[in-house]
Amino acid sequence: MDTPPPDVRADRADRADRADDVLALARLATRRGAVREMLGWLARRAGGPAVLVGEAGRVLAGPGGEHDPVVARRAAEAAADAAVELHRRGAASAVLGGGEGPPVHLIALDTGPRTYLAVVGPDDPHCGVLLADAARTLALCWRLEQSERARRRIESAEEHSREAVLHLLMVGSVPAAQRIAGALRPALPTVVQMYVIECPHARRREIARRIDREAEGGAWIVPCPVRPNHLLALVPPEPGPATGPGSGSGSGVPRGARFRDSLDQLIVRLAPECRVGVSTPVALRDTPTAYEQAIHALAVARNAREHRAGFGGAVDVTALAGPEGYVWAGELLAPCLRYAPARRADPGPQELLGTLGSWLSFGGAASRHLKIHRNTLAARMRHLDELLGVEVSRSLAAQSAAWLALRLHTAPQAAAARAQTPPGHTATLDAVLGTPAAGTWARAQLHPLERGGPTSGLETVRIWLRADARLPAAAAALGISLPGARKRLTRAEDILGRSLLNAPSAKYELWLAMRALGAL
């Protein structure tokens, strides 16, 4: 058999090596972080640092793994200078440098804006072929990573926009929320039900996409800005009666959807680890009420066999909303309403009232709701304590009074009622709670607890409220362990159909009801 000449054997070996290189690049392209993996492989294969550089000289990506930081910095500087020079020349590839510095092999990737693959240092005649082969696969992976980054930015922008719409609804700015929602789609309905879906944080986006797909785009889905394991969905209620044995008055199906089951049943079936609380249908302007209702329903759903529940109670305080109530609310909040900040950067009256409302609903998590630092929240609460003359940040009595005052102050008829009040007229909380209508309301609030028995009924809740809703102090007063006290209050949640241990909590209404009946 004839032996091929040496140059033919060398050519065959080069082709085999090149085929191995292309195969190695193809394998790396399938891995997570493919660009960094490929740059690391290229650096080892070529014998010099490999980076991606933009046309302006900014290093866009480097190899994965451990590297000498000094060598990496010098290589990046050399690659950046060479890329700027190559872009100035308008060439697609070149070997620049040499002399005092290391040579830099560059080749332009087929991307926009122009990106260059640079390998610093190797003095190998075959390096150009290696870079040409690597550039094709690397360009595809780089475009894919850039597309994925752009997709995540768009998703994040949409989430923040939807969160802004929800925030506007929660503070009563319905027209502004509708304008933004109209651009994002779907438009907000005039009557909604709120679904609060408790799910693992890592699966929140996946579950949101599945719900949106099954609801045929009819649900306005927002990741909760306060609780990382909650999804919020505003859904137009079905015009007919609710379906499903566990949905009660709080379940509904989006218009246009054709489901055998209600949406809460569908969610639990799609993701069995979810728990779903559903509000009653409310006007869009009453979204804060719908959120409270759904949170209360979620407290029941956590222990329900079906993992879902509709709201069946009442959070309406209109029984306390007579002329006396409006006057009293205005007097309680007057120091805050008249407050003039000393500096432009300090929060004004409306911002302080917004902080108070958020803190009463979410406690320390209000910093995430308001997008402020927790120290800023603590400073604002201390300021509110000073302005209002009561320890809102510590006393349940003060918190309950402030909660009721905010509800009454923001009622549509409050301003007219205050304008008709004779000058010099004052009102007290006891006067507001002392009316026959307030007594009827209070008894309705506490009636379910009267049938709860000694371990989960009225006395347990009364002792907890006397302890300013602090679980350790309540457990000590009851003479039981902390888990035992928590278990009793969890049973009370099931009896009431309301949330007690998690905010927003029914503790303010219960405290007011007991105060109205003299039961504290």
C-alpha positions as CSV (number, residue, x, y, z in Angstrom):
1,M,0.0,0.0,0.0
2,D,1.3,3.4,-1.0
3,T,2.1,5.7,1.9
4,P,0.7,9.3,1.4
5,P,3.2,12.1,1.3
6,P,3.9,13.9,4.6
7,D,2.0,17.1,3.5
8,V,-1.1,15.0,2.8
9,R,-0.9,13.3,6.1
10,A,-0.6,16.7,7.8
11,D,-3.5,18.0,5.9
12,R,-5.7,15.1,7.0
13,A,-4.6,15.5,10.6
14,D,-5.5,19.2,10.4
15,R,-8.9,18.4,9.0
16,A,-9.5,15.8,11.8
17,D,-8.5,18.4,14.4
18,R,-10.8,21.0,12.9
19,A,-13.7,18.5,12.8
20,D,-13.1,17.8,16.5
21,D,-13.0,21.5,17.3
22,V,-16.3,22.1,15.5
23,L,-17.9,19.2,17.3
24,A,-16.7,20.4,20.6
25,L,-18.1,23.9,19.9
26,A,-21.5,22.3,18.9
27,R,-21.6,20.4,22.2
28,L,-20.7,23.6,24.2
29,A,-23.5,25.5,22.4
30,T,-26.1,23.3,24.1
31,R,-25.0,24.2,27.6
32,R,-26.4,26.9,29.9
33,G,-24.1,29.9,29.7
34,A,-22.8,28.7,26.3
35,V,-21.0,31.9,25.4
36,R,-18.8,31.8,28.6
37,E,-18.2,28.1,28.2
38,M,-17.1,28.5,24.6
39,L,-14.8,31.4,25.4
40,G,-13.2,29.3,28.2
41,W,-12.7,26.4,25.8
42,L,-11.3,28.7,23.1
43,A,-8.8,30.2,25.6
44,R,-7.6,26.8,26.5
45,R,-7.5,25.6,22.9
46,A,-5.7,28.7,21.5
47,G,-3.4,29.3,24.5
48,G,-4.6,32.9,25.3
49,P,-7.5,34.8,26.9
50,A,-10.6,35.0,24.7
51,V,-13.2,37.7,25.1
52,L,-16.1,39.4,23.2
53,V,-15.6,43.1,22.6
54,G,-18.0,45.7,21.3
55,E,-17.2,48.2,18.6
56,A,-16.6,50.9,21.3
57,G,-14.1,48.7,23.1
58,R,-16.3,47.5,25.9
59,V,-15.7,43.9,27.0
60,L,-19.1,42.2,26.6
61,A,-18.3,38.7,27.8
62,G,-15.3,36.7,29.1
63,P,-14.5,33.1,29.7
64,G,-15.9,31.1,32.6
65,G,-13.7,29.6,35.3
66,E,-10.8,30.9,37.4
67,H,-8.4,33.3,35.9
68,D,-5.5,35.5,37.1
69,P,-7.2,38.9,37.5
70,V,-4.0,40.9,36.4
71,V,-3.6,38.8,33.2
72,A,-7.3,39.0,32.5
73,R,-7.3,42.8,32.9
74,R,-4.3,43.3,30.6
75,A,-5.8,41.0,28.0
76,A,-9.1,42.8,28.1
77,E,-7.4,46.2,27.6
78,A,-5.4,44.8,24.7
79,A,-8.5,43.3,23.1
80,A,-10.5,46.5,23.6
81,D,-7.8,48.7,21.9
82,A,-7.5,46.2,19.0
83,A,-11.3,46.1,18.5
84,V,-11.6,49.8,18.3
85,E,-8.8,49.9,15.7
86,L,-10.3,47.1,13.7
87,H,-13.7,48.9,13.7
88,R,-12.0,52.1,12.6
89,R,-10.5,50.3,9.7
90,G,-13.8,48.6,8.7
91,A,-12.2,45.2,8.4
92,A,-13.8,41.9,9.3
93,S,-10.7,40.3,10.8
94,A,-7.1,41.0,11.5
95,V,-4.1,40.2,13.8
96,L,-3.1,43.4,15.5
97,G,-0.6,44.3,18.2
98,G,2.7,42.5,18.5
99,G,6.0,44.2,19.1
100,E,6.0,45.2,22.8
101,G,2.5,43.8,23.4
102,P,1.0,40.4,22.6
103,P,-0.7,39.8,19.2
104,V,-4.5,40.1,19.2
105,H,-6.5,37.9,16.8
106,L,-9.9,39.4,16.0
107,I,-12.8,38.4,13.9
108,A,-16.2,40.1,13.6
109,L,-19.3,38.2,14.6
110,D,-22.4,38.2,12.4
111,T,-24.3,40.3,14.9
112,G,-25.7,43.8,15.3
113,P,-24.3,46.0,16.8
114,R,-20.9,44.9,15.7
115,T,-19.2,42.5,18.1
116,Y,-15.7,41.1,17.9
117,L,-14.2,37.8,19.1
118,A,-10.7,38.5,20.3
119,V,-8.0,36.0,21.4
120,V,-4.9,37.6,23.0
121,G,-1.4,36.2,22.9
122,P,-1.3,33.0,20.7
123,D,1.3,32.9,18.0
124,D,-0.2,30.1,16.0
125,P,-0.7,30.1,12.3
126,H,-3.9,28.0,12.6
127,C,-5.5,30.4,15.1
128,G,-7.3,32.2,12.3
129,V,-9.1,29.0,11.2
130,L,-10.0,28.2,14.8
131,L,-11.5,31.7,15.3
132,A,-13.4,31.5,12.0
133,D,-15.0,28.2,13.0
134,A,-15.8,29.4,16.5
135,A,-17.2,32.7,15.3
136,R,-20.1,31.1,13.5
137,T,-21.3,29.1,16.5
138,L,-20.5,31.9,18.9
139,A,-22.5,34.4,17.0
140,L,-25.6,32.2,17.1
141,C,-25.2,31.7,20.9
142,W,-24.5,35.4,21.5
143,R,-27.6,36.4,19.6
144,L,-29.6,33.9,21.6
145,E,-28.3,35.1,24.9
146,Q,-29.0,38.7,23.9
147,S,-32.6,37.8,22.8
148,E,-33.1,36.1,26.2
149,R,-31.8,39.2,28.1
150,A,-34.2,41.4,26.0
151,R,-37.1,39.0,26.7
152,R,-36.4,39.2,30.5
153,R,-36.2,43.0,30.3
154,I,-39.5,43.2,28.5
155,E,-41.1,40.8,31.0
156,S,-39.7,42.8,33.9
157,A,-40.9,46.1,32.4
158,E,-44.4,44.6,31.9
159,E,-44.5,43.3,35.5
160,H,-43.5,46.7,36.9
161,S,-46.1,48.4,34.7
162,R,-48.8,46.0,35.9
163,E,-47.7,46.5,39.4
164,A,-48.0,50.3,38.9
165,V,-51.6,49.7,37.7
166,L,-52.4,47.7,40.8
167,H,-50.8,50.3,43.0
168,L,-52.9,53.1,41.4
169,L,-56.1,51.0,41.9
170,M,-55.1,50.4,45.6
171,V,-54.7,54.1,46.2
172,G,-57.9,55.0,44.4
173,S,-56.5,56.5,41.1
174,V,-58.8,54.5,38.9
175,P,-58.7,56.7,35.8
176,A,-54.9,56.7,35.7
177,A,-54.9,52.9,36.2
178,Q,-57.3,52.4,33.3
179,R,-55.2,54.5,30.9
180,I,-52.1,52.5,31.6
181,A,-54.0,49.2,31.5
182,G,-55.6,50.2,28.2
183,A,-52.1,50.4,26.6
184,L,-50.9,47.1,28.1
185,R,-54.1,45.0,27.6
186,P,-56.4,43.6,28.6
187,A,-58.4,46.6,29.6
188,L,-59.6,46.7,33.2
189,P,-63.3,45.7,33.6
190,T,-65.7,47.9,35.6
191,V,-66.6,45.0,37.9
192,V,-63.9,42.6,39.1
193,Q,-63.1,39.7,41.4
194,M,-59.7,39.5,43.0
195,Y,-57.9,36.1,43.1
196,V,-55.0,35.8,45.5
197,I,-53.0,32.7,44.5
198,E,-50.3,31.4,47.0
199,C,-47.7,29.4,45.1
200,P,-43.9,28.6,45.2
201,H,-41.9,31.7,44.3
202,A,-39.8,29.8,41.9
203,R,-42.9,28.8,39.9
204,R,-44.7,32.1,40.0
205,R,-44.1,33.2,36.4
206,E,-44.8,29.7,35.1
207,I,-48.1,29.5,36.9
208,A,-49.0,33.1,35.8
209,R,-48.4,32.1,32.2
210,R,-50.6,29.0,32.5
211,I,-53.4,30.9,34.2
212,D,-53.2,33.6,31.5
213,R,-53.3,30.9,28.7
214,E,-56.2,29.1,30.2
215,A,-58.2,32.3,31.0
216,E,-57.8,33.3,27.3
217,G,-56.2,36.6,28.2
218,G,-59.2,37.7,30.4
219,A,-57.3,37.8,33.7
220,W,-55.2,40.8,34.7
221,I,-52.3,39.0,36.5
222,V,-49.8,40.8,38.7
223,P,-47.0,39.3,40.8
224,C,-47.6,40.6,44.4
225,P,-45.0,43.3,45.2
226,V,-45.3,42.5,48.9
227,R,-45.3,38.8,49.1
228,P,-43.0,36.9,46.8
229,N,-45.1,33.7,46.9
230,H,-48.4,35.5,45.9
231,L,-50.0,36.1,42.5
232,L,-52.8,38.6,42.2
233,A,-55.4,38.3,39.4
234,L,-58.2,40.7,38.6
235,V,-60.9,38.8,36.7
236,P,-64.3,40.0,35.3
237,P,-67.0,37.9,37.0
238,E,-69.2,35.6,35.0
239,P,-72.7,37.2,34.5
240,G,-74.4,34.0,35.6
241,P,-74.4,32.2,39.0
242,A,-71.1,30.8,40.2
243,T,-70.3,27.2,39.5
244,G,-68.4,24.7,41.5
245,P,-69.2,23.3,44.9
246,G,-66.4,25.2,46.8
247,S,-66.6,28.5,45.0
248,G,-69.4,30.0,47.0
249,S,-70.2,33.7,46.3
250,G,-66.6,34.4,45.6
251,S,-65.8,32.5,42.5
252,G,-66.1,33.5,38.9
253,V,-65.0,32.8,35.4
254,P,-63.6,35.3,32.9
255,R,-65.9,36.4,30.1
256,G,-65.3,34.4,26.9
257,A,-63.9,31.4,28.8
258,R,-65.6,28.1,28.4
259,F,-64.7,26.1,31.4
260,R,-66.5,23.2,33.0
261,D,-65.0,24.4,36.4
262,S,-64.6,27.8,37.9
263,L,-61.2,29.6,37.6
264,D,-60.2,28.8,41.1
265,Q,-60.8,25.1,40.5
266,L,-58.9,25.3,37.3
267,I,-55.9,26.9,39.1
268,V,-55.8,24.2,41.7
269,R,-56.0,21.5,39.1
270,L,-53.2,23.1,37.0
271,A,-50.9,23.6,40.1
272,P,-52.0,21.4,43.0
273,E,-49.6,23.1,45.4
274,C,-51.4,26.4,45.0
275,R,-54.0,27.8,47.4
276,V,-56.6,30.3,46.1
277,G,-58.7,32.9,47.8
278,V,-61.4,34.7,45.8
279,S,-63.3,37.9,46.6
280,T,-66.9,38.7,45.8
281,P,-67.5,40.8,42.7
282,V,-66.9,44.5,43.4
283,A,-66.6,47.7,41.5
284,L,-63.2,48.5,40.1
285,R,-62.8,51.4,42.5
286,D,-63.2,49.0,45.4
287,T,-60.1,46.9,44.5
288,P,-58.6,47.4,48.0
289,T,-61.7,45.8,49.5
290,A,-61.5,42.9,47.0
291,Y,-57.9,42.4,48.0
292,E,-58.7,42.2,51.7
293,Q,-61.6,39.8,51.0
294,A,-59.3,37.5,48.9
295,I,-56.7,37.5,51.6
296,H,-59.3,36.5,54.2
297,A,-60.5,33.7,51.8
298,L,-57.0,32.5,51.4
299,A,-56.6,32.0,55.1
300,V,-59.5,29.6,54.9
301,A,-58.2,28.0,51.7
302,R,-54.9,27.0,53.4
303,N,-56.8,24.5,55.5
304,A,-59.5,23.6,53.1
305,R,-59.6,20.2,51.4
306,E,-60.2,21.8,48.0
307,H,-57.3,24.3,48.5
308,R,-59.6,27.2,47.5
309,A,-62.2,29.3,49.2
310,G,-64.5,32.3,48.4
311,F,-65.0,35.1,50.7
312,G,-68.2,34.8,52.8
313,G,-67.9,37.5,55.5
314,A,-68.2,41.2,55.5
315,V,-65.7,44.0,55.8
316,D,-68.1,46.8,55.3
317,V,-67.9,49.5,58.0
318,T,-70.7,51.7,56.7
319,A,-72.6,51.1,60.0
320,L,-69.9,53.3,61.6
321,A,-70.0,55.9,58.8
322,G,-72.5,58.4,60.2
323,P,-71.8,62.1,60.6
324,E,-70.2,61.5,64.0
325,G,-67.8,59.0,62.3
326,Y,-66.7,61.4,59.6
327,V,-66.1,64.2,62.1
328,W,-64.1,61.9,64.4
329,A,-62.0,60.6,61.5
330,G,-61.2,64.1,60.4
331,E,-60.2,65.2,63.9
332,L,-58.0,62.1,64.4
333,L,-56.1,62.6,61.1
334,A,-56.1,66.5,61.3
335,P,-52.5,66.8,62.5
336,C,-51.3,64.7,59.6
337,L,-53.5,66.5,57.1
338,R,-52.3,69.9,58.3
339,Y,-48.6,68.9,58.3
340,A,-46.3,71.0,56.2
341,P,-42.9,69.2,55.5
342,A,-39.8,71.3,56.4
343,R,-37.9,70.1,53.3
344,R,-39.1,69.4,49.8
345,A,-37.8,65.8,50.0
346,D,-39.9,65.1,53.1
347,P,-43.2,63.2,52.7
348,G,-46.3,65.4,52.6
349,P,-49.7,64.7,54.2
350,Q,-51.0,62.4,51.4
351,E,-47.8,60.4,51.3
352,L,-47.8,60.0,55.1
353,L,-51.4,58.8,55.0
354,G,-50.5,56.4,52.2
355,T,-47.6,55.1,54.4
356,L,-50.0,54.7,57.4
357,G,-52.5,52.7,55.3
358,S,-49.8,50.5,53.8
359,W,-48.3,49.8,57.2
360,L,-51.7,48.9,58.7
361,S,-52.2,46.5,55.9
362,F,-48.8,44.9,55.5
363,G,-46.7,45.8,58.6
364,G,-43.0,45.8,58.0
365,A,-43.6,44.5,54.4
366,A,-45.0,47.9,53.6
367,S,-41.4,48.9,52.6
368,R,-41.7,46.6,49.6
369,H,-45.2,47.9,48.8
370,L,-44.1,51.5,49.0
371,K,-40.6,50.8,47.4
372,I,-38.8,52.5,50.3
373,H,-36.0,51.3,52.6
374,R,-37.2,49.7,55.9
375,N,-35.4,52.4,57.9
376,T,-37.3,55.0,55.9
377,L,-40.5,53.2,56.8
378,A,-39.6,53.1,60.5
379,A,-38.7,56.8,60.5
380,R,-42.1,57.7,58.9
381,M,-43.9,55.6,61.5
382,R,-42.1,57.4,64.3
383,H,-43.1,60.7,62.7
384,L,-46.7,59.5,62.4
385,D,-46.7,58.6,66.1
386,E,-45.6,62.1,67.0
387,L,-48.1,63.8,64.7
388,L,-51.1,61.8,65.8
389,G,-50.1,61.8,69.5
390,V,-50.6,58.0,69.8
391,E,-48.3,55.0,69.4
392,V,-49.7,53.7,66.1
393,S,-46.6,51.6,65.6
394,R,-47.1,49.7,68.9
395,S,-50.6,49.9,70.2
396,L,-53.4,47.8,68.7
397,A,-56.0,50.3,70.0
398,A,-54.3,53.1,68.1
399,Q,-53.9,51.0,65.0
400,S,-57.6,50.1,65.0
401,A,-58.6,53.7,65.5
402,A,-56.3,54.8,62.7
403,W,-57.6,52.0,60.4
404,L,-61.2,53.1,60.9
405,A,-60.3,56.8,60.5
406,L,-58.7,56.1,57.2
407,R,-61.7,54.1,56.0
408,L,-64.1,56.9,56.9
409,H,-61.9,59.8,55.8
410,T,-61.6,58.4,52.2
411,A,-65.4,57.7,51.9
412,P,-67.0,59.7,49.0
413,Q,-69.5,61.4,51.3
414,A,-67.0,62.3,54.1
415,A,-66.2,65.8,52.9
416,A,-69.9,66.8,52.6
417,A,-70.7,65.4,56.0
418,R,-67.8,67.4,57.6
419,A,-68.9,70.6,55.8
420,Q,-72.4,70.3,57.4
421,T,-71.0,69.8,60.9
422,P,-71.6,72.8,63.2
423,P,-68.4,74.7,64.2
424,G,-66.9,73.5,67.4
425,H,-68.5,70.1,67.3
426,T,-66.2,67.3,68.4
427,A,-66.6,63.5,68.3
428,T,-65.0,60.5,70.1
429,L,-64.5,56.9,69.1
430,D,-66.8,55.8,71.9
431,A,-69.6,58.0,70.4
432,V,-69.0,56.5,66.9
433,L,-69.1,52.9,68.4
434,G,-72.0,53.6,70.7
435,T,-74.8,53.8,68.1
436,P,-77.4,51.0,67.8
437,A,-76.2,50.3,64.2
438,A,-72.6,49.9,65.5
439,G,-73.8,47.5,68.1
440,T,-75.6,45.4,65.5
441,W,-72.5,45.4,63.3
442,A,-70.3,44.4,66.3
443,R,-72.5,41.5,67.3
444,A,-72.5,40.2,63.7
445,Q,-68.7,40.3,63.7
446,L,-68.3,38.3,66.8
447,H,-71.2,35.9,66.4
448,P,-69.2,33.1,64.7
449,L,-66.7,33.1,67.6
450,E,-69.4,32.6,70.2
451,R,-70.0,29.1,68.6
452,G,-66.3,28.3,68.4
453,G,-65.8,26.7,71.8
454,P,-63.2,27.6,74.5
455,T,-60.1,26.7,72.5
456,S,-60.8,28.7,69.3
457,G,-63.7,31.0,70.3
458,L,-64.3,34.5,71.7
459,E,-62.1,34.2,74.8
460,T,-59.0,33.2,72.8
461,V,-59.4,36.1,70.4
462,R,-60.1,38.5,73.2
463,I,-56.9,37.6,75.1
464,W,-55.0,37.9,71.8
465,L,-56.4,41.4,71.1
466,R,-55.7,42.4,74.7
467,A,-52.0,41.4,74.1
468,D,-52.0,43.9,71.1
469,A,-52.2,40.9,68.7
470,R,-48.8,39.7,69.8
471,L,-48.7,35.9,69.8
472,P,-46.0,35.3,72.5
473,A,-47.8,37.6,75.0
474,A,-51.2,35.9,74.1
475,A,-49.7,32.4,74.6
476,A,-48.3,33.4,78.0
477,A,-51.7,34.9,79.0
478,L,-53.5,31.7,77.9
479,G,-50.9,29.5,79.7
480,I,-50.1,27.5,76.6
481,S,-47.2,27.1,74.2
482,L,-46.6,29.4,71.2
483,P,-47.5,26.7,68.7
484,G,-50.7,26.0,70.7
485,A,-51.7,29.6,70.6
486,R,-51.1,29.8,66.9
487,K,-53.2,26.6,66.4
488,R,-56.1,28.1,68.3
489,L,-56.0,31.3,66.2
490,T,-55.8,29.3,63.0
491,R,-59.0,27.5,64.1
492,A,-60.5,30.9,64.8
493,E,-59.6,31.9,61.2
494,D,-61.5,29.0,59.9
495,I,-64.6,29.8,62.0
496,L,-64.5,33.5,61.0
497,G,-63.5,33.0,57.4
498,R,-61.0,35.8,58.0
499,S,-57.3,36.2,58.2
500,L,-55.9,36.9,61.7
501,L,-52.3,35.9,61.7
502,N,-51.4,37.2,58.2
503,A,-51.9,40.8,57.0
504,P,-54.2,42.3,56.0
505,S,-55.8,41.0,59.3
506,A,-59.3,41.2,60.7
507,K,-57.8,42.2,64.1
508,Y,-58.8,45.9,63.7
509,E,-62.5,45.1,63.0
510,L,-62.6,42.6,65.9
511,W,-61.0,45.0,68.3
512,L,-63.5,47.7,67.3
513,A,-66.4,45.2,67.6
514,M,-65.3,44.2,71.1
515,R,-64.8,47.8,72.1
516,A,-68.3,48.7,70.8
517,L,-69.7,45.9,73.1
518,G,-67.5,46.7,76.0
519,A,-66.0,43.2,75.8
520,L,-62.3,44.2,76.1
